[in-house]
């Protein structure tokens, strides 16, 4: 779910580089799908972070 401000714009969640690194390390240990479920992310988000890393 996205949050909207008073003007109707959608705000996006931003993740720190440290959080992304920890999420990718978790994905290496338990798999991307399991890590995404545990963290409340979509699989494709972890794949995108992995591609950019």
Backbone as ProteinMPNN parsed JSONL, in Angstrom:
{"seq_chain_A": "XXXXXXXXXXXXXXXXXXXXXXXXXXXXXXXXXXXXXXXXXXXXXXXXXXXXX", "coords_chain_A": {"N_chain_A": [[0.831, -1.178, 0.0], [0.487, 2.214, -0.725], [1.282, 5.38, 0.629], [-0.485, 8.448, 0.761], [-0.072, 11.97, 0.489], [-1.374, 15.181, 1.598], [-1.809, 16.478, -0.81], [-2.309, 14.507, -2.568], [-0.174, 13.152, -3.691], [1.875, 10.281, -4.09], [3.834, 8.811, -1.642], [7.016, 7.273, -1.457], [8.623, 4.446, -0.042], [11.844, 4.59, 1.295], [14.905, 2.898, 1.388], [17.796, 2.296, 3.324], [21.269, 1.93, 2.37], [22.514, 0.118, 4.005], [20.367, -1.414, 4.998], [19.505, -2.6, 2.618], [21.762, -4.156, 2.0], [21.753, -5.94, 4.159], [19.3, -7.192, 3.693], [19.818, -8.436, 1.252], [21.826, -10.189, 2.044], [20.375, -11.847, 3.735], [18.665, -12.934, 1.825], [20.49, -14.435, 0.383], [21.046, -16.419, 2.231], [18.535, -17.673, 2.892], [17.018, -17.664, 0.622], [15.459, -15.811, -2.041], [12.621, -15.503, -2.268], [11.671, -16.334, 0.279], [13.014, -14.511, 1.932], [11.95, -12.091, 1.011], [9.255, -12.395, 1.739], [9.548, -12.505, 4.544], [10.541, -9.956, 5.064], [8.583, -8.33, 4.114], [8.582, -7.431, 1.515], [8.485, -7.222, -2.105], [9.418, -9.861, -4.278], [10.682, -8.986, -6.635], [11.813, -6.585, -5.884], [14.023, -7.265, -4.307], [15.493, -8.653, -6.244], [16.068, -6.531, -7.984], [17.661, -4.886, -6.34], [19.783, -6.635, -6.007], [20.79, -6.776, -8.595], [21.734, -4.17, -8.94], [23.713, -4.073, -7.045]], "CA_chain_A": [[0.0, 0.0, 0.0], [1.203, 3.479, -0.778], [0.704, 6.464, 1.421], [-0.653, 9.686, 0.008], [-0.054, 13.171, 1.317], [-2.567, 16.019, 1.459], [-1.988, 16.892, -2.194], [-2.605, 13.342, -3.37], [1.032, 12.514, -4.208], [2.214, 9.024, -3.442], [5.187, 8.803, -1.097], [7.632, 5.963, -1.602], [9.505, 4.032, 1.04], [13.257, 4.576, 0.921], [15.672, 1.975, 2.211], [19.214, 2.646, 3.402], [22.188, 0.971, 1.752], [22.749, -0.919, 5.013], [19.189, -2.282, 5.001], [19.536, -3.375, 1.376], [22.83, -5.151, 2.123], [21.278, -6.97, 5.086], [18.227, -7.923, 3.02], [20.445, -9.3, 0.248], [22.52, -11.258, 2.772], [19.314, -12.765, 4.158], [18.212, -13.628, 0.617], [21.513, -15.445, 0.052], [20.952, -17.516, 3.2], [17.263, -18.412, 2.919], [16.35, -17.57, -0.671], [14.842, -14.518, -2.319], [11.186, -15.51, -1.952], [11.498, -16.399, 1.734], [13.485, -13.242, 2.493], [10.97, -11.065, 0.656], [8.094, -12.611, 2.613], [9.924, -12.148, 5.913], [10.774, -8.516, 5.154], [7.418, -7.6, 3.621], [8.942, -6.841, 0.227], [8.179, -8.028, -3.278], [10.613, -10.545, -4.787], [11.352, -8.193, -7.668], [12.603, -5.533, -5.237], [15.308, -7.867, -3.944], [16.227, -8.913, -7.481], [16.561, -5.239, -8.484], [18.779, -4.481, -5.481], [20.907, -7.53, -6.284], [21.335, -6.375, -9.892], [22.447, -2.904, -8.77], [24.82, -4.225, -6.078]], "C_chain_A": [[0.874, 1.239, 0.0], [0.495, 4.502, 0.093], [0.575, 7.691, 0.54], [-0.6, 10.858, 0.969], [-1.296, 13.999, 1.025], [-2.847, 16.426, 0.018], [-2.26, 15.713, -3.119], [-1.394, 12.666, -3.98], [1.301, 11.236, -3.427], [3.643, 9.117, -2.936], [5.732, 7.381, -1.193], [8.559, 5.697, -0.435], [10.928, 4.029, 0.52], [14.016, 3.704, 1.903], [17.14, 2.376, 2.174], [20.051, 1.566, 2.719], [22.457, -0.184, 2.715], [21.592, -1.922, 5.047], [19.194, -3.183, 3.768], [20.577, -4.48, 1.455], [22.399, -6.285, 3.05], [20.183, -7.821, 4.449], [18.808, -8.885, 1.983], [21.205, -10.45, 0.902], [21.51, -12.301, 3.249], [18.823, -13.584, 2.966], [19.209, -14.698, 0.188], [21.382, -16.662, 0.964], [19.682, -18.34, 3.042], [16.499, -18.377, 1.602], [15.588, -16.263, -0.809], [13.371, -14.498, -1.907], [10.938, -15.501, -0.451], [11.919, -15.09, 2.392], [12.479, -12.13, 2.216], [9.73, -11.179, 1.536], [8.391, -12.131, 4.028], [10.053, -10.636, 6.096], [9.586, -7.678, 4.682], [7.7, -6.866, 2.322], [8.454, -7.741, -0.897], [9.491, -8.645, -3.758], [11.401, -9.666, -5.748], [12.19, -7.066, -7.071], [13.982, -6.067, -4.858], [16.142, -8.172, -5.188], [16.811, -7.62, -8.046], [17.75, -4.76, -7.658], [20.003, -5.334, -5.774], [21.575, -7.155, -7.605], [22.183, -5.117, -9.765], [23.656, -3.016, -7.853], [26.107, -4.637, -6.753]], "O_chain_A": [[1.902, 1.278, 0.676], [-0.725, 4.478, 0.259], [1.418, 7.945, -0.32], [-1.028, 10.754, 2.119], [-2.175, 13.561, 0.283], [-3.995, 16.69, -0.339], [-2.424, 15.897, -4.325], [-1.55, 11.696, -4.722], [0.985, 11.14, -2.241], [4.557, 9.455, -3.688], [4.994, 6.41, -1.03], [9.198, 6.607, 0.092], [11.194, 3.524, -0.571], [13.789, 3.772, 3.111], [17.664, 2.75, 1.125], [19.596, 0.44, 2.519], [22.609, -1.33, 2.291], [21.813, -3.131, 5.116], [18.922, -4.38, 3.863], [20.323, -5.609, 1.035], [22.65, -7.455, 2.761], [20.146, -9.036, 4.645], [18.342, -10.017, 1.854], [21.226, -11.562, 0.373], [21.769, -13.502, 3.172], [18.592, -14.787, 3.088], [18.815, -15.751, -0.313], [21.582, -17.796, 0.53], [19.736, -19.57, 3.055], [15.443, -18.998, 1.482], [15.132, -15.685, 0.177], [12.93, -13.552, -1.255], [10.095, -14.75, 0.038], [11.251, -14.613, 3.31], [12.191, -11.317, 3.095], [9.216, -10.172, 2.022], [7.58, -11.433, 4.637], [9.715, -10.1, 7.152], [9.586, -6.457, 4.835], [7.129, -5.808, 2.058], [8.06, -8.884, -0.664], [10.549, -8.023, -3.657], [12.629, -9.605, -5.686], [13.17, -6.636, -7.679], [14.992, -5.393, -5.066], [17.357, -7.972, -5.188], [17.94, -7.62, -8.538], [18.739, -4.281, -8.213], [21.127, -4.832, -5.791], [22.8, -7.214, -7.717], [23.229, -5.003, -10.404], [24.533, -2.151, -7.876], [27.128, -4.806, -6.086]]}, "name": "protein", "num_of_chains": 1, "seq": "XXXXXXXXXXXXXXXXXXXXXXXXXXXXXXXXXXXXXXXXXXXXXXXXXXXXX"}
